[in-house]
């Protein structure tokens, strides 16, 4: 039972970490292109 709980906890932590990493990468790409991120959407970036 403990193994199952530990597995689910690690799986959830990895999932949340991946989402946070992708949001940071998205924000960095937007800012590098001269845009601004508002509520998760890149606005005003040049291609």
PDB file of N, H, CA, C and O in Angstrom:
ATOM      1  N   UNK A   1       0.825  -1.194   0.000  1.00  0.00           N
ATOM      2  CA  UNK A   1       0.000   0.000   0.000  1.00  0.00           C
ATOM      3  C   UNK A   1       0.870   1.260   0.000  1.00  0.00           C
ATOM      4  O   UNK A   1       0.566   2.237  -0.684  1.00  0.00           O
ATOM      5  N   UNK A   2       1.952   1.222   0.775  1.00  0.00           N
ATOM      6  H   UNK A   2       2.199   0.429   1.331  1.00  0.00           H
ATOM      7  CA  UNK A   2       2.827   2.383   0.832  1.00  0.00           C
ATOM      8  C   UNK A   2       3.503   2.642  -0.511  1.00  0.00           C
ATOM      9  O   UNK A   2       3.693   3.794  -0.902  1.00  0.00           O
ATOM     10  N   UNK A   3       3.865   1.571  -1.215  1.00  0.00           N
ATOM     11  H   UNK A   3       3.711   0.635  -0.898  1.00  0.00           H
ATOM     12  CA  UNK A   3       4.482   1.738  -2.526  1.00  0.00           C
ATOM     13  C   UNK A   3       3.535   2.431  -3.500  1.00  0.00           C
ATOM     14  O   UNK A   3       3.954   3.289  -4.277  1.00  0.00           O
ATOM     15  N   UNK A   4       2.262   2.057  -3.456  1.00  0.00           N
ATOM     16  H   UNK A   4       1.922   1.360  -2.825  1.00  0.00           H
ATOM     17  CA  UNK A   4       1.280   2.673  -4.342  1.00  0.00           C
ATOM     18  C   UNK A   4       1.137   4.162  -4.049  1.00  0.00           C
ATOM     19  O   UNK A   4       1.112   4.978  -4.970  1.00  0.00           O
ATOM     20  N   UNK A   5       1.044   4.511  -2.786  1.00  0.00           N
ATOM     21  H   UNK A   5       1.064   3.847  -2.038  1.00  0.00           H
ATOM     22  CA  UNK A   5       0.918   5.925  -2.417  1.00  0.00           C
ATOM     23  C   UNK A   5       2.163   6.717  -2.801  1.00  0.00           C
ATOM     24  O   UNK A   5       2.065   7.842  -3.293  1.00  0.00           O
ATOM     25  N   UNK A   6       3.321   6.132  -2.575  1.00  0.00           N
ATOM     26  H   UNK A   6       3.401   5.219  -2.175  1.00  0.00           H
ATOM     27  CA  UNK A   6       4.570   6.795  -2.939  1.00  0.00           C
ATOM     28  C   UNK A   6       4.643   6.996  -4.449  1.00  0.00           C
ATOM     29  O   UNK A   6       5.054   8.056  -4.921  1.00  0.00           O
ATOM     30  N   UNK A   7       4.243   5.972  -5.205  1.00  0.00           N
ATOM     31  H   UNK A   7       3.909   5.111  -4.821  1.00  0.00           H
ATOM     32  CA  UNK A   7       4.244   6.078  -6.659  1.00  0.00           C
ATOM     33  C   UNK A   7       3.308   7.186  -7.138  1.00  0.00           C
ATOM     34  O   UNK A   7       3.677   7.992  -7.992  1.00  0.00           O
ATOM     35  N   UNK A   8       2.105   7.222  -6.586  1.00  0.00           N
ATOM     36  H   UNK A   8       1.805   6.567  -5.892  1.00  0.00           H
ATOM     37  CA  UNK A   8       1.143   8.259  -6.987  1.00  0.00           C
ATOM     38  C   UNK A   8       1.641   9.652  -6.620  1.00  0.00           C
ATOM     39  O   UNK A   8       1.456  10.600  -7.383  1.00  0.00           O
ATOM     40  N   UNK A   9       2.266   9.776  -5.464  1.00  0.00           N
ATOM     41  H   UNK A   9       2.416   9.006  -4.844  1.00  0.00           H
ATOM     42  CA  UNK A   9       2.818  11.062  -5.060  1.00  0.00           C
ATOM     43  C   UNK A   9       3.923  11.505  -6.018  1.00  0.00           C
ATOM     44  O   UNK A   9       3.935  12.658  -6.450  1.00  0.00           O
ATOM     45  N   UNK A  10       4.840  10.617  -6.353  1.00  0.00           N
ATOM     46  H   UNK A  10       4.831   9.681  -6.002  1.00  0.00           H
ATOM     47  CA  UNK A  10       5.931  10.966  -7.266  1.00  0.00           C
ATOM     48  C   UNK A  10       5.415  11.262  -8.668  1.00  0.00           C
ATOM     49  O   UNK A  10       5.920  12.161  -9.341  1.00  0.00           O
ATOM     50  N   UNK A  11       4.416  10.511  -9.106  1.00  0.00           N
ATOM     51  H   UNK A  11       4.006   9.781  -8.559  1.00  0.00           H
ATOM     52  CA  UNK A  11       3.818  10.764 -10.415  1.00  0.00           C
ATOM     53  C   UNK A  11       3.174  12.152 -10.461  1.00  0.00           C
ATOM     54  O   UNK A  11       3.347  12.882 -11.436  1.00  0.00           O
ATOM     55  N   UNK A  12       2.446  12.510  -9.430  1.00  0.00           N
ATOM     56  H   UNK A  12       2.306  11.916  -8.638  1.00  0.00           H
ATOM     57  CA  UNK A  12       1.819  13.831  -9.357  1.00  0.00           C
ATOM     58  C   UNK A  12       2.853  14.945  -9.292  1.00  0.00           C
ATOM     59  O   UNK A  12       2.692  15.985  -9.930  1.00  0.00           O
ATOM     60  N   UNK A  13       3.918  14.728  -8.519  1.00  0.00           N
ATOM     61  H   UNK A  13       4.049  13.883  -8.001  1.00  0.00           H
ATOM     62  CA  UNK A  13       4.965  15.743  -8.410  1.00  0.00           C
ATOM     63  C   UNK A  13       5.671  15.942  -9.750  1.00  0.00           C
ATOM     64  O   UNK A  13       5.992  17.071 -10.121  1.00  0.00           O
ATOM     65  N   UNK A  14       5.913  14.852 -10.474  1.00  0.00           N
ATOM     66  H   UNK A  14       5.653  13.934 -10.172  1.00  0.00           H
ATOM     67  CA  UNK A  14       6.553  14.963 -11.790  1.00  0.00           C
ATOM     68  C   UNK A  14       5.643  15.693 -12.772  1.00  0.00           C
ATOM     69  O   UNK A  14       6.115  16.501 -13.572  1.00  0.00           O
ATOM     70  N   UNK A  15       4.358  15.416 -12.718  1.00  0.00           N
ATOM     71  H   UNK A  15       3.975  14.760 -12.068  1.00  0.00           H
ATOM     72  CA  UNK A  15       3.403  16.076 -13.611  1.00  0.00           C
ATOM     73  C   UNK A  15       3.362  17.582 -13.356  1.00  0.00           C
ATOM     74  O   UNK A  15       3.424  18.379 -14.293  1.00  0.00           O
ATOM     75  N   UNK A  16       3.258  17.961 -12.100  1.00  0.00           N
ATOM     76  H   UNK A  16       3.207  17.314 -11.339  1.00  0.00           H
ATOM     77  CA  UNK A  16       3.211  19.384 -11.745  1.00  0.00           C
ATOM     78  C   UNK A  16       4.526  20.073 -12.112  1.00  0.00           C
ATOM     79  O   UNK A  16       4.515  21.206 -12.591  1.00  0.00           O
ATOM     80  N   UNK A  17       5.645  19.407 -11.894  1.00  0.00           N
ATOM     81  H   UNK A  17       5.654  18.487 -11.504  1.00  0.00           H
ATOM     82  CA  UNK A  17       6.941  19.980 -12.259  1.00  0.00           C
ATOM     83  C   UNK A  17       7.038  20.212 -13.760  1.00  0.00           C
ATOM     84  O   UNK A  17       7.575  21.230 -14.197  1.00  0.00           O
ATOM     85  N   UNK A  18       6.526  19.286 -14.546  1.00  0.00           N
ATOM     86  H   UNK A  18       6.089  18.460 -14.191  1.00  0.00           H
ATOM     87  CA  UNK A  18       6.526  19.439 -16.003  1.00  0.00           C
ATOM     88  C   UNK A  18       5.683  20.616 -16.454  1.00  0.00           C
ATOM     89  O   UNK A  18       6.078  21.356 -17.355  1.00  0.00           O
ATOM     90  N   UNK A  19       4.534  20.794 -15.841  1.00  0.00           N
ATOM     91  H   UNK A  19       4.213  20.192 -15.109  1.00  0.00           H
ATOM     92  CA  UNK A  19       3.670  21.926 -16.192  1.00  0.00           C
ATOM     93  C   UNK A  19       4.360  23.248 -15.854  1.00  0.00           C
ATOM     94  O   UNK A  19       4.334  24.189 -16.648  1.00  0.00           O
ATOM     95  N   UNK A  20       4.970  23.311 -14.685  1.00  0.00           N
ATOM     96  H   UNK A  20       4.991  22.547 -14.041  1.00  0.00           H
ATOM     97  CA  UNK A  20       5.676  24.537 -14.285  1.00  0.00           C
ATOM     98  C   UNK A  20       6.833  24.825 -15.229  1.00  0.00           C
ATOM     99  O   UNK A  20       7.041  25.971 -15.627  1.00  0.00           O
ATOM    100  N   UNK A  21       7.587  23.793 -15.589  1.00  0.00           N
ATOM    101  H   UNK A  21       7.419  22.862 -15.265  1.00  0.00           H
ATOM    102  CA  UNK A  21       8.710  23.966 -16.519  1.00  0.00           C
ATOM    103  C   UNK A  21       8.227  24.500 -17.867  1.00  0.00           C
ATOM    104  O   UNK A  21       8.843  25.407 -18.425  1.00  0.00           O
ATOM    105  N   UNK A  22       7.141  23.952 -18.392  1.00  0.00           N
ATOM    106  H   UNK A  22       6.641  23.214 -17.938  1.00  0.00           H
ATOM    107  CA  UNK A  22       6.623  24.404 -19.690  1.00  0.00           C
ATOM    108  C   UNK A  22       6.126  25.841 -19.628  1.00  0.00           C
ATOM    109  O   UNK A  22       6.319  26.599 -20.578  1.00  0.00           O
ATOM    110  N   UNK A  23       5.496  26.223 -18.538  1.00  0.00           N
ATOM    111  H   UNK A  23       5.339  25.607 -17.766  1.00  0.00           H
ATOM    112  CA  UNK A  23       5.024  27.609 -18.404  1.00  0.00           C
ATOM    113  C   UNK A  23       6.195  28.586 -18.373  1.00  0.00           C
ATOM    114  O   UNK A  23       6.132  29.653 -18.983  1.00  0.00           O
ATOM    115  N   UNK A  24       7.263  28.222 -17.663  1.00  0.00           N
ATOM    116  H   UNK A  24       7.314  27.354 -17.168  1.00  0.00           H
ATOM    117  CA  UNK A  24       8.446  29.085 -17.599  1.00  0.00           C
ATOM    118  C   UNK A  24       9.101  29.188 -18.973  1.00  0.00           C
ATOM    119  O   UNK A  24       9.513  30.273 -19.382  1.00  0.00           O
ATOM    120  N   UNK A  25       9.199  28.059 -19.692  1.00  0.00           N
ATOM    121  H   UNK A  25       8.864  27.177 -19.359  1.00  0.00           H
ATOM    122  CA  UNK A  25       9.791  28.074 -21.035  1.00  0.00           C
ATOM    123  C   UNK A  25       8.945  28.916 -21.984  1.00  0.00           C
ATOM    124  O   UNK A  25       9.490  29.655 -22.805  1.00  0.00           O
ATOM    125  N   UNK A  26       7.622  28.816 -21.884  1.00  0.00           N
ATOM    126  H   UNK A  26       7.180  28.216 -21.217  1.00  0.00           H
ATOM    127  CA  UNK A  26       6.727  29.616 -22.725  1.00  0.00           C
ATOM    128  C   UNK A  26       6.912  31.106 -22.447  1.00  0.00           C
ATOM    129  O   UNK A  26       6.973  31.913 -23.375  1.00  0.00           O
ATOM    130  N   UNK A  27       7.000  31.461 -21.185  1.00  0.00           N
ATOM    131  H   UNK A  27       6.951  30.806 -20.431  1.00  0.00           H
ATOM    132  CA  UNK A  27       7.186  32.862 -20.810  1.00  0.00           C
ATOM    133  C   UNK A  27       8.528  33.380 -21.312  1.00  0.00           C
ATOM    134  O   UNK A  27       8.601  34.494 -21.830  1.00  0.00           O
ATOM    135  N   UNK A  28       9.583  32.599 -21.169  1.00  0.00           N
ATOM    136  H   UNK A  28       9.524  31.693 -20.747  1.00  0.00           H
ATOM    137  CA  UNK A  28      10.910  33.014 -21.638  1.00  0.00           C
ATOM    138  C   UNK A  28      10.921  33.231 -23.149  1.00  0.00           C
ATOM    139  O   UNK A  28      11.477  34.220 -23.626  1.00  0.00           O
ATOM    140  N   UNK A  29      10.316  32.322 -23.901  1.00  0.00           N
ATOM    141  H   UNK A  29       9.864  31.519 -23.513  1.00  0.00           H
ATOM    142  CA  UNK A  29      10.259  32.472 -25.356  1.00  0.00           C
ATOM    143  C   UNK A  29       9.485  33.718 -25.748  1.00  0.00           C
ATOM    144  O   UNK A  29       9.887  34.436 -26.664  1.00  0.00           O
ATOM    145  N   UNK A  30       8.388  33.980 -25.071  1.00  0.00           N
ATOM    146  H   UNK A  30       8.061  33.397 -24.327  1.00  0.00           H
ATOM    147  CA  UNK A  30       7.591  35.171 -25.371  1.00  0.00           C
ATOM    148  C   UNK A  30       8.377  36.445 -25.073  1.00  0.00           C
ATOM    149  O   UNK A  30       8.395  37.370 -25.885  1.00  0.00           O
ATOM    150  N   UNK A  31       9.020  36.493 -23.921  1.00  0.00           N
ATOM    151  H   UNK A  31       9.005  35.741 -23.262  1.00  0.00           H
ATOM    152  CA  UNK A  31       9.774  37.691 -23.551  1.00  0.00           C
ATOM    153  C   UNK A  31      10.983  37.892 -24.461  1.00  0.00           C
ATOM    154  O   UNK A  31      11.333  39.032 -24.769  1.00  0.00           O
ATOM    155  N   UNK A  32      11.624  36.812 -24.895  1.00  0.00           N
ATOM    156  H   UNK A  32      11.340  35.887 -24.645  1.00  0.00           H
ATOM    157  CA  UNK A  32      12.760  36.919 -25.816  1.00  0.00           C
ATOM    158  C   UNK A  32      12.347  37.521 -27.147  1.00  0.00           C
ATOM    159  O   UNK A  32      13.155  38.169 -27.812  1.00  0.00           O
ATOM    160  N   UNK A  33      11.112  37.318 -27.538  1.00  0.00           N
ATOM    161  H   UNK A  33      10.455  36.791 -26.998  1.00  0.00           H
ATOM    162  CA  UNK A  33      10.605  37.852 -28.817  1.00  0.00           C
ATOM    163  C   UNK A  33       9.934  39.214 -28.655  1.00  0.00           C
ATOM    164  O   UNK A  33       9.319  39.719 -29.594  1.00  0.00           O
ATOM    165  N   UNK A  34      10.049  39.796 -27.489  1.00  0.00           N
ATOM    166  H   UNK A  34      10.549  39.385 -26.726  1.00  0.00           H
ATOM    167  CA  UNK A  34       9.540  41.144 -27.281  1.00  0.00           C
ATOM    168  C   UNK A  34       8.073  41.210 -26.909  1.00  0.00           C
ATOM    169  O   UNK A  34       7.459  42.271 -27.017  1.00  0.00           O
ATOM    170  N   UNK A  35       7.502  40.108 -26.476  1.00  0.00           N
ATOM    171  H   UNK A  35       8.001  39.246 -26.388  1.00  0.00           H
ATOM    172  CA  UNK A  35       6.093  40.088 -26.109  1.00  0.00           C
ATOM    173  C   UNK A  35       5.884  40.205 -24.614  1.00  0.00           C
ATOM    174  O   UNK A  35       6.828  40.373 -23.842  1.00  0.00           O
ATOM    175  N   UNK A  36       4.634  40.114 -24.231  1.00  0.00           N
ATOM    176  H   UNK A  36       3.868  39.977 -24.859  1.00  0.00           H
ATOM    177  CA  UNK A  36       4.244  40.177 -22.839  1.00  0.00           C
ATOM    178  C   UNK A  36       3.243  39.052 -22.577  1.00  0.00           C
ATOM    179  O   UNK A  36       2.367  38.802 -23.406  1.00  0.00           O
ATOM    180  N   UNK A  37       3.360  38.383 -21.453  1.00  0.00           N
ATOM    181  H   UNK A  37       4.071  38.586 -20.780  1.00  0.00           H
ATOM    182  CA  UNK A  37       2.463  37.277 -21.127  1.00  0.00           C
ATOM    183  C   UNK A  37       1.387  37.774 -20.178  1.00  0.00           C
ATOM    184  O   UNK A  37       1.677  38.293 -19.100  1.00  0.00           O
ATOM    185  N   UNK A  38       0.128  37.605 -20.603  1.00  0.00           N
ATOM    186  H   UNK A  38      -0.108  37.184 -21.478  1.00  0.00           H
ATOM    187  CA  UNK A  38      -1.005  37.970 -19.770  1.00  0.00           C
ATOM    188  C   UNK A  38      -1.908  36.756 -19.637  1.00  0.00           C
ATOM    189  O   UNK A  38      -2.449  36.263 -20.627  1.00  0.00           O
ATOM    190  N   UNK A  39      -2.068  36.280 -18.419  1.00  0.00           N
ATOM    191  H   UNK A  39      -1.629  36.681 -17.615  1.00  0.00           H
ATOM    192  CA  UNK A  39      -2.890  35.092 -18.115  1.00  0.00           C
ATOM    193  C   UNK A  39      -2.502  33.899 -18.968  1.00  0.00           C
ATOM    194  O   UNK A  39      -3.371  33.148 -19.411  1.00  0.00           O
ATOM    195  N   UNK A  40      -1.214  33.712 -19.206  1.00  0.00           N
ATOM    196  H   UNK A  40      -0.508  34.322 -18.847  1.00  0.00           H
ATOM    197  CA  UNK A  40      -0.727  32.551 -19.944  1.00  0.00           C
ATOM    198  C   UNK A  40      -0.712  32.691 -21.448  1.00  0.00           C
ATOM    199  O   UNK A  40      -0.354  31.746 -22.150  1.00  0.00           O
ATOM    200  N   UNK A  41      -1.097  33.862 -21.965  1.00  0.00           N
ATOM    201  H   UNK A  41      -1.388  34.630 -21.395  1.00  0.00           H
ATOM    202  CA  UNK A  41      -1.128  34.093 -23.416  1.00  0.00           C
ATOM    203  C   UNK A  41      -0.089  35.123 -23.789  1.00  0.00           C
ATOM    204  O   UNK A  41       0.000  36.183 -23.169  1.00  0.00           O
ATOM    205  N   UNK A  42       0.696  34.811 -24.801  1.00  0.00           N
ATOM    206  H   UNK A  42       0.625  33.950 -25.304  1.00  0.00           H
ATOM    207  CA  UNK A  42       1.747  35.713 -25.263  1.00  0.00           C
ATOM    208  C   UNK A  42       1.121  36.778 -26.173  1.00  0.00           C
ATOM    209  O   UNK A  42       0.438  36.454 -27.145  1.00  0.00           O
ATOM    210  N   UNK A  43       1.362  38.037 -25.847  1.00  0.00           N
ATOM    211  H   UNK A  43       1.917  38.300 -25.058  1.00  0.00           H
ATOM    212  CA  UNK A  43       0.775  39.141 -26.605  1.00  0.00           C
ATOM    213  C   UNK A  43       1.899  40.053 -27.104  1.00  0.00           C
ATOM    214  O   UNK A  43       2.762  40.466 -26.330  1.00  0.00           O
ATOM    215  N   UNK A  44       1.879  40.358 -28.384  1.00  0.00           N
ATOM    216  H   UNK A  44       1.177  40.023 -29.013  1.00  0.00           H
ATOM    217  CA  UNK A  44       2.799  41.337 -28.963  1.00  0.00           C
ATOM    218  C   UNK A  44       4.168  40.793 -29.324  1.00  0.00           C
ATOM    219  O   UNK A  44       5.096  41.579 -29.511  1.00  0.00           O
ATOM    220  N   UNK A  45       4.332  39.496 -29.429  1.00  0.00           N
ATOM    221  H   UNK A  45       3.578  38.858 -29.278  1.00  0.00           H
ATOM    222  CA  UNK A  45       5.638  38.937 -29.780  1.00  0.00           C
ATOM    223  C   UNK A  45       5.873  39.011 -31.276  1.00  0.00           C
ATOM    224  O   UNK A  45       4.953  38.827 -32.073  1.00  0.00           O
ATOM    225  N   UNK A  46       7.116  39.282 -31.649  1.00  0.00           N
ATOM    226  H   UNK A  46       7.864  39.432 -31.001  1.00  0.00           H
ATOM    227  CA  UNK A  46       7.506  39.265 -33.054  1.00  0.00           C
ATOM    228  C   UNK A  46       7.931  37.864 -33.438  1.00  0.00           C
ATOM    229  O   UNK A  46       8.434  37.109 -32.606  1.00  0.00           O
ATOM    230  N   UNK A  47       7.731  37.521 -34.684  1.00  0.00           N
ATOM    231  H   UNK A  47       7.322  38.135 -35.360  1.00  0.00           H
ATOM    232  CA  UNK A  47       8.115  36.185 -35.149  1.00  0.00           C
ATOM    233  C   UNK A  47       9.558  36.118 -35.533  1.00  0.00           C
ATOM    234  O   UNK A  47      10.038  35.062 -35.945  1.00  0.00           O
TER     235      UNK A  47
END
